[in-house]
Amino acid sequence: MRSLLFVPGDSQKKLQKGLESGADALILDLEDSVALDAKPQARELTRDFLKETGGLARRPRLIVRVNALSTGLTEADLDAIMPGAPDAIMLPKAEGGPDLTHLAAQIAVREAECDLADGATRIIAIATETGKGIFALGSYAGASHRLEALTWGAEDLSADLGAETNRLEDGSYADPYRMARSLTLFAAAAAQADAIDSVFTAFRDSEGLRAECLAGRRDGFTGKMAIHPAQVAVINEVFSPSPEALARAEAIIALFDANPGLGVIGLDGEMLDRPHLMRARRLKARADKLG
């Protein structure tokens, strides 16, 4: 997934607009964008949307962000939306592998009750929204076969820390948030899951968004969350392998395949070894998945 667009679960109009956005995935939100007294209606609306769109031949992946486990609302969220067979559940304010295991067990029960295939519902965890969560990033590896991706968040983390802001005057992240971002990459690699970059909240600043996407792609993120449909095109463009990058990856793979006994090969004046082959294979796999 390159682009994952947040859509409030209590807005039929915005849910429909999300389908037309070109996003690879929609995050149907039952958490921060929905007021407490509107959550029951949002659950019903989200479930109905899942049922109406789940069978479409061409559609984005449908992910539901439930409320955090600590709120006591998660089970009601799952009870309402699992009959709609979401592709994945996004867990906010996750605080380590035990949270993932707990959510996975709740999902498994409801898959059985709703006659859904065991393991069909994946999990994406927002893993850095609390200070406690930062210290648990190493515990996601092996916690659940449902884990699809890890992502990070700076807004809730800044609130948890009591910070005045999470960005510097030049727009870059302050040190605590740069560290959280980097640790998420390491945690995702350790758990063999995708790393999804956080939102860029200045949705009218397309150049700032592009710069942040380029930095994310460079560092190893495979996609980015969006808060506005206007951000989707930029995210998709940047996180799509370019024809030049794909051609080079294929050339590297072909050279190693033709010379299985060599640990190092030369291409265009550059010496390449196994890490270059691994990167080439990952890029080719992402391109194949995107079609």
SVG drawing of the C-alpha trace seen along z (x, -y; Angstrom):
<svg xmlns="http://www.w3.org/2000/svg" viewBox="-26 -29 59 50">
<polyline fill="none" stroke="black" stroke-width="0.4" points="0.0,0.0 1.3,-3.4 -1.5,-5.7 -3.8,-5.1 -6.5,-7.8 -8.2,-8.6 -12.0,-8.9 -14.3,-9.7 -16.6,-6.7 -19.6,-9.0 -19.7,-10.7 -21.4,-8.9 -20.4,-11.7 -16.7,-11.4 -16.8,-7.7 -18.1,-7.8 -15.5,-10.5 -12.8,-8.2 -13.7,-5.6 -13.0,-8.1 -9.7,-9.4 -7.4,-6.9 -6.0,-5.8 -4.8,-2.2 -6.5,-1.9 -9.2,-3.7 -8.9,-4.0 -12.4,-4.2 -12.0,-6.0 -14.0,-5.3 -11.5,-7.0 -10.2,-10.6 -12.4,-12.0 -15.6,-10.8 -17.2,-12.3 -18.1,-10.0 -21.8,-10.4 -21.5,-9.8 -19.6,-6.5 -22.7,-4.2 -23.9,-5.7 -20.4,-5.7 -20.1,-2.0 -23.3,-1.2 -22.4,-3.5 -19.0,-1.9 -20.4,1.6 -22.9,0.8 -20.1,-0.8 -18.0,2.3 -20.8,4.6 -21.7,2.3 -18.2,1.9 -16.4,5.1 -17.6,7.1 -16.6,4.5 -14.2,5.7 -12.0,2.7 -11.8,1.0 -9.2,-0.2 -8.4,2.0 -10.8,1.3 -9.2,0.7 -11.1,-0.2 -9.3,-2.3 -11.0,-1.2 -10.7,-2.9 -7.7,-2.1 -7.9,0.9 -7.6,-1.4 -10.9,-3.1 -13.1,-0.1 -14.7,-0.8 -12.8,1.7 -15.0,4.7 -18.1,2.7 -16.3,1.4 -15.4,5.0 -18.9,6.3 -20.4,3.7 -17.9,3.8 -16.6,7.4 -19.8,8.6 -18.7,6.2 -15.4,8.2 -12.9,5.4 -9.5,6.2 -7.6,5.0 -8.0,3.4 -5.9,0.4 -5.0,0.3 -4.2,-3.2 -2.1,-3.9 -0.7,-0.3 1.8,0.4 3.6,3.5 3.2,7.1 0.7,8.0 -1.8,5.5 -1.4,7.0 -2.0,10.5 -5.0,9.4 -6.6,7.7 -5.8,10.7 -7.7,13.0 -10.7,10.7 -10.7,10.6 -10.4,14.4 -13.5,14.9 -15.5,12.6 -14.2,14.1 -15.6,17.4 -18.9,15.8 -19.2,14.0 -18.1,17.1 -15.0,15.3 -11.8,17.1 -9.5,17.5 -6.7,15.0 -8.3,13.0 -8.4,9.8 -4.9,8.2 -3.7,5.7 -1.9,2.4 -0.6,0.9 0.1,-2.8 3.0,-2.0 4.4,-5.3 1.5,-7.4 2.5,-7.1 5.8,-7.1 5.1,-3.6 4.7,-2.5 8.1,-3.7 9.7,-1.3 7.7,1.7 8.6,1.4 10.8,4.4 8.0,6.7 5.9,6.8 8.1,9.5 6.3,12.8 3.3,11.3 0.7,12.2 0.7,13.6 -2.0,10.9 0.5,8.1 0.7,6.4 2.3,3.1 3.5,0.7 3.1,-3.0 3.8,-5.9 2.1,-9.0 3.5,-12.3 0.4,-14.2 -0.8,-11.9 2.8,-11.4 3.4,-15.1 0.3,-15.3 1.5,-12.4 4.8,-14.1 3.3,-17.5 5.3,-19.1 4.5,-22.5 4.9,-21.2 6.4,-18.3 8.0,-20.3 10.8,-22.8 10.5,-26.2 11.8,-24.9 9.0,-22.3 11.2,-19.3 10.4,-17.0 12.0,-17.7 14.3,-15.1 11.8,-13.0 9.7,-12.4 12.6,-11.8 13.6,-9.0 10.1,-7.6 10.0,-7.5 13.4,-5.7 12.5,-3.2 9.3,-2.3 11.4,-1.4 13.6,0.8 10.5,2.4 8.8,3.1 12.0,4.7 12.3,6.9 8.7,8.0 8.9,8.5 6.1,6.0 5.7,3.0 6.6,-0.4 4.0,-3.1 4.9,-6.8 2.8,-9.1 0.4,-11.8 1.5,-15.2 -1.0,-17.5 -0.4,-20.7 -2.6,-19.3 -2.4,-22.4 1.5,-22.2 2.0,-19.8 5.7,-20.5 6.2,-19.8 4.3,-16.6 6.4,-15.6 9.6,-16.2 8.4,-14.2 7.3,-11.3 10.7,-11.3 12.5,-11.1 10.2,-8.3 10.8,-6.3 14.5,-6.9 14.6,-5.6 12.5,-2.5 8.9,-3.3 6.6,-1.6 3.7,-4.1 2.2,-7.0 -1.1,-7.9 -3.1,-10.8 -5.6,-13.1 -7.0,-14.7 -7.9,-13.3 -5.7,-15.9 -2.6,-14.3 -3.2,-10.9 -1.8,-11.6 1.5,-12.9 1.9,-9.9 1.1,-7.4 3.5,-9.0 6.4,-9.1 6.0,-5.6 5.5,-4.0 8.8,-2.5 10.0,-4.6 10.6,-2.8 14.3,-3.6 14.5,-2.2 12.5,0.9 14.7,1.5 17.9,1.3 16.4,3.7 15.6,6.2 19.1,5.9 20.6,6.5 18.4,9.6 19.2,10.9 23.0,10.5 22.9,12.4 20.7,15.1 23.1,15.5 26.1,15.7 24.9,17.7 28.4,18.4 29.4,14.8 29.0,12.7 29.9,9.4 29.1,8.2 29.8,5.1 27.1,3.0 27.6,-0.4 30.8,-0.9 29.4,-0.1 30.3,3.0 27.1,4.7 26.7,7.4 23.9,9.2 22.3,6.2 21.8,4.6 20.2,7.8 17.8,7.8 16.8,4.2 16.3,4.9 14.0,7.9 12.0,5.9 11.5,3.1 10.5,5.6 8.1,7.3 6.4,3.9 6.1,3.1 4.6,6.5 2.1,6.1 1.1,2.7 0.6,4.2"/>
</svg>
